[in-house]
Amino acid sequence: MNESEDAADSLDTAASMPVESLFYGSLDYLGDRDWVMIDLSADQSYDVNLSGVGSLAVEDTFLRIYN
């Protein structure tokens, strides 16, 4: 999934993605955050990979998971 407009940084985000897909977003300003909804199952395990790309790639990506 490519972020077409800035994903909201709250539970009101319209950005969502299915399991086993990729999310390509951008950080537009210092402190920008992209919140993305995804449906996960409690009895499953998942691998998540975070990385920055490009000439100004973010090097300190992090993930928070909320229920």
Secondary structure, DSSP 8 states (H G I E B T S, - for coil): -B-SS---SSTT---B--TT---B----STT-----B----TT----------STT--S--------
